[in-house]
Amino acid sequence: MNSEFKTIALIGRYQSPEVADAVLRLANHLRDRGLKVLIEQGTASATGLTAGYAVASYEDIGVNADLAIVLGGDGTLLNSACRLAEYEVPLAGVNQGRLGFLTDISRDEALTKVDEILAGNYTEESRVLLDAEVIRAGKRVFHTVALNDVVVNKGELGRMIEFDLRIDGEFVYTLRSDGMIISTPTGSTAYALSANGPILHPNVAGIALVPMCPHTLTARPITLPDHCRIEIVLLPPHDSRVHFDGQTRYDTRAGDTVRIARAPHQVKLLHPPGYSYFAMLREKLQWSSTPRHG
């Protein structure tokens, strides 16, 4: 097979028998076509594919792979995308999960659609990442990136938190609420959507700020240019918790600043022929479905 992709990495959701079977089937399929296959080390140990294929860390995949195929749900792709973004390895997602806004290849069509991508029949899309850090007493104590969102919330205390919102150094307002969702266009169909945030097309150069249960009716979602720097300054006496893509979290203290900006790297997604963003929304959000009458 004459392909621009010679080395393919496979990354699967851990501890899932269905994913283990899918990874093995796809690995064999790719090897039969003369391609080099790398199995991400966590995937390899969880699925038992430690023999017969090269086992690779995310760093190895970033340096050596031409394409990473993620088999799982959106959470698996989110984690892989953030870990591989700095290496600019393109990703394709095979949906082994439930909803699948990002993993758009169905498991039943995985081999056919992967072959089409390998043959050069795909559309390429870049997705923005958020660079997030927690500043305490003038020093950075935590740093990561997020593809979907950064969520500052009340944690386990069950009471509202209070914070100042600053954009590009300018004070915007003080808010009492359950928290704030800072979302990319990719994340606009995730947690932010359930909090009545706007849906942003992936090509929109924006970041959405969506208050969570604000203690005022005038605090509304707002979309900012993605070159803005956003700061949330946590006010005493309440501590809070920050979640990044629902994958990692950090417990913050009163006085900490959560600083968010667009990351220098982007995630490159490859979609098979026939992919449509609006068709995906129509399916996942059940637009145009016939209303049920009780």
VEXPAKOL-546009 format. One record per residue (C-alpha): residue number from 1; x, y, z. Coordinates in nm, 4 decimals. Example, Ala and Ser with C-alpha at 12.3 -4.5 7.8 and 13.67 -1.06 7.14 Angstrom:
BEGIN
1 1.2300 -0.4500 0.7800
2 1.3670 -0.1060 0.7140
END
This chain:
BEGIN
1 0.0000 0.0000 0.0000
2 0.1461 0.3342 -0.1085
3 0.0666 0.5605 0.1843
4 0.2065 0.8706 0.3492
5 0.1516 0.6834 0.6740
6 0.4167 0.4152 0.7265
7 0.4142 0.3804 1.1041
8 0.0774 0.3606 1.2766
9 0.0269 0.3789 1.6522
10 -0.2766 0.2183 1.8133
11 -0.4136 0.3538 2.1404
12 -0.7074 0.1840 2.3101
13 -0.9299 0.2446 2.6075
14 -0.7911 0.0387 2.8918
15 -0.9610 -0.2596 3.0552
16 -1.2192 -0.3204 2.7850
17 -1.2438 -0.6642 2.6184
18 -1.4185 -0.5127 2.3154
19 -1.1365 -0.2652 2.2646
20 -0.8758 -0.5403 2.3048
21 -1.0375 -0.7381 2.0226
22 -1.0641 -0.4266 1.8067
23 -0.6995 -0.3323 1.8652
24 -0.5803 -0.6815 1.7737
25 -0.7971 -0.6952 1.4619
26 -0.6759 -0.3545 1.3419
27 -0.3119 -0.4317 1.4285
28 -0.3233 -0.7502 1.2214
29 -0.4972 -0.5670 0.9388
30 -0.2289 -0.2969 0.9259
31 0.0590 -0.5433 0.9527
32 -0.0842 -0.7493 0.6673
33 -0.0580 -0.4340 0.4549
34 0.3111 -0.3961 0.5280
35 0.2807 -0.1122 0.7773
36 0.4738 -0.0822 1.1026
37 0.2439 -0.0959 1.4051
38 0.3160 0.0534 1.7468
39 0.0971 -0.0363 2.0442
40 0.0841 0.2266 2.3193
41 0.2343 0.0668 2.6296
42 -0.0690 0.1042 2.8557
43 -0.2878 -0.0377 2.5809
44 -0.0453 -0.3245 2.5257
45 -0.0375 -0.4289 2.8900
46 -0.4142 -0.3980 2.9297
47 -0.4941 -0.5949 2.6139
48 -0.2120 -0.8486 2.6345
49 -0.0587 -0.7361 2.3043
50 0.2941 -0.7334 2.4410
51 0.4256 -0.9903 2.1961
52 0.4454 -0.9623 1.8204
53 0.4165 -0.5830 1.8081
54 0.6395 -0.2969 1.9107
55 0.5294 -0.1425 2.2402
56 0.5745 0.2342 2.2589
57 0.5371 0.5165 2.5108
58 0.3548 0.8342 2.4118
59 0.6940 0.9967 2.3607
60 0.7972 0.7146 2.1267
61 0.4695 0.7504 1.9389
62 0.5179 1.1250 1.9113
63 0.8651 1.0880 1.7663
64 0.8085 0.7880 1.5383
65 0.4426 0.7553 1.4365
66 0.2928 0.9067 1.1225
67 -0.0602 0.8499 1.2482
68 -0.2221 0.7521 1.5786
69 -0.5525 0.5658 1.5729
70 -0.7494 0.5878 1.8964
71 -0.9986 0.3120 1.9737
72 -1.2345 0.4078 2.2523
73 -1.4573 0.6981 2.3431
74 -1.4036 1.0711 2.3386
75 -1.2263 1.0561 2.6757
76 -0.9587 0.8278 2.5330
77 -0.9077 1.0598 2.2380
78 -0.8943 1.3669 2.4628
79 -0.6169 1.2130 2.6706
80 -0.4210 1.0979 2.3662
81 -0.4615 1.4293 2.1863
82 -0.3239 1.6306 2.4759
83 -0.0278 1.3965 2.5226
84 0.0627 1.3972 2.1525
85 -0.0191 1.7569 2.0570
86 0.3373 1.8869 2.0876
87 0.4530 1.6207 1.8394
88 0.1868 1.7145 1.5804
89 0.0933 1.3522 1.5198
90 -0.2455 1.3366 1.3421
91 -0.5179 1.1318 1.5087
92 -0.8161 0.9327 1.3863
93 -1.0799 0.8031 1.6257
94 -1.2704 0.4742 1.6184
95 -1.5753 0.4990 1.8409
96 -1.5912 0.2212 2.0988
97 -1.7723 0.4418 2.3481
98 -2.1206 0.5854 2.3742
99 -2.1666 0.9330 2.2261
100 -1.8567 0.9959 2.0198
101 -1.8359 1.3596 1.9119
102 -1.4642 1.3168 1.8343
103 -1.4292 0.9461 1.7556
104 -1.6250 0.9531 1.4318
105 -1.5366 0.6155 1.2760
106 -1.7867 0.3480 1.3720
107 -1.6429 0.0207 1.4988
108 -1.8241 -0.1741 1.2252
109 -1.6572 0.0300 0.9511
110 -1.3171 0.0667 1.1185
111 -1.1084 -0.1374 0.8731
112 -1.2716 0.0160 0.5644
113 -1.2495 0.3743 0.6887
114 -0.8899 0.3332 0.8087
115 -0.7949 0.1993 0.4651
116 -0.9497 0.5072 0.3061
117 -0.7501 0.7372 0.5318
118 -0.4312 0.5440 0.4575
119 -0.5034 0.5832 0.0874
120 -0.5141 0.9607 0.1320
121 -0.8926 0.9978 0.1270
122 -0.9562 1.2102 0.4332
123 -1.0236 1.5617 0.5506
124 -0.7884 1.7244 0.7975
125 -0.9002 1.9495 1.0800
126 -0.7050 2.1420 1.3417
127 -0.8463 2.1830 1.6918
128 -0.7320 2.4441 1.9432
129 -0.5933 2.3493 2.2835
130 -0.6035 2.5480 2.6047
131 -0.2860 2.6063 2.8046
132 -0.3787 2.6182 3.1742
133 -0.1784 2.6933 3.4849
134 -0.2402 2.7569 3.8525
135 -0.0463 3.0452 4.0076
136 0.0040 3.0528 4.3867
137 0.1944 3.3329 4.5581
138 0.3421 3.4343 4.2241
139 0.4687 3.0854 4.1342
140 0.3265 2.8279 3.8977
141 0.2244 2.5185 4.0927
142 0.0406 2.3292 3.8183
143 0.0411 2.3282 3.4384
144 -0.1330 2.1246 3.1714
145 -0.3237 2.1494 2.8429
146 -0.6870 2.0723 2.7622
147 -0.8698 2.0064 2.4368
148 -1.2264 2.0376 2.5673
149 -1.2355 2.2621 2.8705
150 -1.1009 2.3892 3.1971
151 -1.3639 2.3818 3.4724
152 -1.3252 2.5726 3.7966
153 -1.5850 2.4510 4.0457
154 -1.6757 2.4313 4.4119
155 -1.5333 2.0835 4.4583
156 -1.6782 1.8683 4.7330
157 -1.7769 2.1478 4.9717
158 -2.1220 2.1912 4.8194
159 -2.1276 2.5695 4.8518
160 -2.0710 2.8469 4.6042
161 -1.7296 2.9898 4.5360
162 -1.6469 3.3522 4.4622
163 -1.3892 3.4727 4.2133
164 -1.2762 3.7666 4.0052
165 -1.2725 3.7266 3.6288
166 -0.9992 3.9118 3.4407
167 -0.9476 3.9152 3.0651
168 -0.6150 4.0379 2.9276
169 -0.5468 4.1880 3.2697
170 -0.8725 4.3859 3.2796
171 -1.1199 4.3260 3.5617
172 -1.4548 4.2070 3.4243
173 -1.6616 4.1104 3.7295
174 -1.6773 3.9314 4.0622
175 -1.9041 3.6283 4.0527
176 -2.0553 3.3952 4.3091
177 -2.1480 3.0667 4.1457
178 -2.0841 2.6953 4.1373
179 -1.7938 2.7732 3.9061
180 -1.6953 2.8561 3.5495
181 -1.6403 2.6494 3.2351
182 -1.3742 2.7771 2.9958
183 -1.4331 2.5891 2.6722
184 -1.2757 2.5514 2.3308
185 -1.4995 2.5036 2.0249
186 -1.4311 2.1304 2.0605
187 -1.5557 2.1378 2.4194
188 -1.8617 2.3458 2.3371
189 -2.0594 2.0257 2.2765
190 -1.9409 1.8723 2.6043
191 -1.9923 1.9998 2.9610
192 -2.0436 2.3580 2.8439
193 -2.3451 2.2529 2.6376
194 -2.5173 2.1055 2.9426
195 -2.4667 2.4406 3.1180
196 -2.6451 2.6245 2.8314
197 -2.3260 2.7393 2.6655
198 -2.3079 2.8146 2.2921
199 -2.2125 2.5580 2.0283
200 -1.9013 2.6849 1.8517
201 -1.8040 2.5487 1.5121
202 -1.4460 2.4113 1.5243
203 -1.3315 2.6819 1.2807
204 -1.4461 2.9620 1.5124
205 -1.1426 3.1245 1.6728
206 -1.3089 3.1618 2.0081
207 -1.3145 3.0537 2.3727
208 -1.6469 3.0296 2.5555
209 -1.6903 3.1301 2.9197
210 -1.9943 2.9608 3.0706
211 -2.0911 3.0388 3.4331
212 -2.2230 2.7443 3.6337
213 -2.5377 2.8220 3.8346
214 -2.4440 3.1891 3.8903
215 -2.5934 3.3759 4.1850
216 -2.7266 3.6395 3.9457
217 -2.9428 3.6201 3.6347
218 -2.7223 3.8685 3.4486
219 -2.4119 3.6472 3.4317
220 -2.4403 3.5046 3.0820
221 -2.2111 3.2912 2.8630
222 -1.9701 3.4962 2.6573
223 -1.7440 3.4036 2.3648
224 -1.4013 3.5657 2.3503
225 -1.1372 3.5810 2.0772
226 -0.8984 3.2927 2.1302
227 -0.6009 3.5258 2.1693
228 -0.7346 3.6459 2.5066
229 -0.5738 3.5525 2.8361
230 -0.8292 3.4568 3.0978
231 -0.7648 3.4716 3.4707
232 -0.9878 3.3490 3.7496
233 -0.8738 3.4767 4.0884
234 -1.0250 3.2730 4.3727
235 -1.1432 3.4887 4.6600
236 -1.1353 3.3957 5.0307
237 -1.2546 3.2071 5.2174
238 -1.3431 2.9278 4.9744
239 -1.1087 2.6777 4.8160
240 -1.2043 2.5161 4.4854
241 -1.1100 2.2452 4.2395
242 -1.0046 2.2731 3.8751
243 -1.0754 1.9973 3.6220
244 -0.8990 1.9664 3.2868
245 -1.0953 1.7745 3.0204
246 -1.2428 1.5686 3.3033
247 -0.9119 1.3780 3.2950
248 -0.7036 1.5471 3.5621
249 -0.7791 1.7835 3.8486
250 -0.6028 2.0141 4.0883
251 -0.7223 2.1416 4.4253
252 -0.6815 2.5172 4.4436
253 -0.6775 2.7494 4.7426
254 -0.8265 3.0882 4.8084
255 -0.5948 3.3451 4.6522
256 -0.4820 3.1185 4.3679
257 -0.5130 3.2349 4.0082
258 -0.6168 2.9981 3.7305
259 -0.4720 3.1339 3.4066
260 -0.5916 3.0064 3.0696
261 -0.4761 3.0954 2.7183
262 -0.4637 2.9335 2.3784
263 -0.1859 2.6751 2.3635
264 0.0888 2.7046 2.1010
265 0.0125 2.3560 1.9637
266 -0.3001 2.2287 1.7925
267 -0.4505 1.8834 1.7572
268 -0.4758 1.7486 1.4032
269 -0.7771 1.5226 1.3439
270 -0.8250 1.3141 1.0305
271 -1.1817 1.2378 0.9236
272 -1.2790 0.9699 0.6699
273 -1.4691 1.0554 0.3502
274 -1.8241 1.1643 0.4111
275 -1.7583 1.3303 0.7462
276 -1.9795 1.6308 0.8170
277 -1.9740 1.8355 1.1357
278 -2.3405 1.9243 1.1008
279 -2.4402 1.5655 1.0254
280 -2.2558 1.4668 1.3425
281 -2.4464 1.7273 1.5444
282 -2.7724 1.6203 1.3849
283 -2.7100 1.2608 1.4893
284 -2.5635 1.3151 1.8359
285 -2.8060 1.5891 1.9424
286 -3.1014 1.4230 1.7683
287 -3.1896 1.7285 1.5648
288 -3.4794 1.6831 1.3217
289 -3.6018 1.3738 1.5035
290 -3.9747 1.3187 1.5128
291 -4.1215 1.4406 1.8459
292 -4.2719 1.1727 2.0617
293 -4.6270 1.2221 2.1808
294 -4.7207 1.0698 2.5114
END
